[in-house]
Amino acid sequence: MGFSSKNIVLYDAHCGGCSRAVSWLKRMDKRGQFVYFPLQKKDELGIFLPDEDSVMLVHEGKIFLRSEAVMKICVILGWPWKLFNGMVAWIPLHRRDSLYSWVAKNRHRFFGKNSQCSI
C-alpha cells in the first residue's frame, strides 16, 4: 500500500475524541510522517496486528499500543511535543496503560460516538 516509509496510526473511527485527536495530529504533522487508518479496517492493511481496541502505531516494523503509541507519536512529531514523552516516561507502563485503558473504555461516553469515520 506504499506505507513502508510512513508511520501508520490506527484509531477508532467511531470515537469522537479519537477522530478529533487524529484531526489535531494531521495539523501538527507538518512533515507528513504519518498515515491514518481506522481500526475498523485494519485487516485491509495486509499486516498482522493484534486484536486491540486501542490506538496503535506501526513504526519501523514495530507495533506500539496504548500509552506507548501516544508517547512515540509525540517523539516522532518532535519539538515541542516530544516533551510530553519526557514528562510521563517516568510513570510505570502498567500505570500509564491503566489510565489509558480506563479512558478508552469510557471514550464513547466522554467524547461521543460517530456513526461513520469523520476523517
C-alpha positions in Angstrom: 0.0 0.0 0.0 3.0 2.3 -0.1 3.2 2.8 3.6 6.7 1.4 4.1 8.3 4.7 4.8 5.4 6.1 6.9 4.3 5.6 10.4 0.8 4.1 10.5 -1.6 5.4 13.1 -4.6 3.2 13.7 -7.5 4.7 15.6 -11.2 4.1 16.4 -13.0 6.0 13.7 -16.3 5.8 15.6 -14.9 7.6 18.6 -15.5 11.3 18.6 -12.4 12.0 20.7 -10.2 9.7 18.7 -11.3 11.4 15.4 -10.6 14.8 16.9 -7.2 13.6 18.1 -6.3 12.4 14.6 -7.5 15.7 13.1 -5.2 17.5 15.5 -2.3 15.1 14.7 -2.8 15.8 11.0 -2.4 19.6 11.6 0.7 19.0 13.7 2.3 16.6 11.3 4.0 19.3 9.2 6.4 16.8 7.6 3.8 14.2 6.6 5.3 11.5 8.7 2.0 9.6 9.4 -0.8 7.9 7.6 -4.0 7.3 9.3 -6.1 4.1 9.2 -9.3 3.2 11.1 -9.1 0.2 13.4 -12.3 -1.0 11.8 -10.4 -1.6 8.6 -7.1 -2.8 9.9 -7.4 -6.1 8.1 -7.1 -4.3 4.8 -3.5 -3.3 5.6 -2.3 -6.8 4.9 -0.1 -6.9 8.0 -0.7 -8.8 11.2 -1.9 -6.5 14.0 -3.0 -7.6 17.5 -6.7 -7.6 18.2 -6.7 -4.4 20.2 -9.3 -1.8 20.7 -6.7 1.0 21.3 -4.6 3.4 19.3 -1.8 1.6 17.5 1.3 2.9 15.9 3.3 0.9 13.4 6.8 2.4 13.3 9.8 0.8 11.6 8.1 -2.6 11.7 7.3 -2.4 15.5 3.8 -2.1 16.9 3.2 0.3 19.8 0.0 0.2 21.7 -2.0 2.4 24.1 0.2 4.9 26.0 3.4 3.8 24.3 1.8 4.6 20.9 0.8 8.1 22.1 4.3 8.7 23.5 6.1 7.5 20.4 3.8 9.7 18.2 4.9 12.7 20.3 8.6 11.8 19.9 8.2 11.4 16.1 6.4 14.8 15.9 9.5 16.4 17.5 9.8 19.6 19.4 7.8 20.7 21.4 5.6 17.5 21.5 8.4 15.1 22.4 8.5 16.9 25.8 5.3 15.0 26.7 7.3 11.8 26.5 9.8 13.1 29.0 7.1 14.2 31.3 5.3 10.8 31.5 8.1 8.3 30.8 8.9 8.0 34.5 5.4 6.7 35.2 5.4 2.9 35.1 3.9 1.4 31.9 1.2 -0.5 33.7 0.0 2.7 35.4 0.1 4.7 32.1 -1.8 1.9 30.3 -4.3 1.5 33.2 -5.2 5.2 32.8 -5.3 4.9 29.0 -7.5 1.8 29.2 -9.9 3.5 31.6 -10.3 6.5 29.2 -10.5 4.1 26.2 -13.2 2.0 27.9 -15.3 5.2 28.5 -14.4 7.1 25.4 -17.8 6.9 23.7 -19.4 8.2 26.9 -16.8 11.0 27.3 -16.4 12.1 23.6 -19.4 10.8 21.8 -19.7 8.2 19.1 -19.5 8.8 15.3 -21.8 6.8 13.1 -19.1 6.8 10.4 -15.5 8.0 10.1 -15.3 11.8 10.0 -11.6 12.0 9.0 
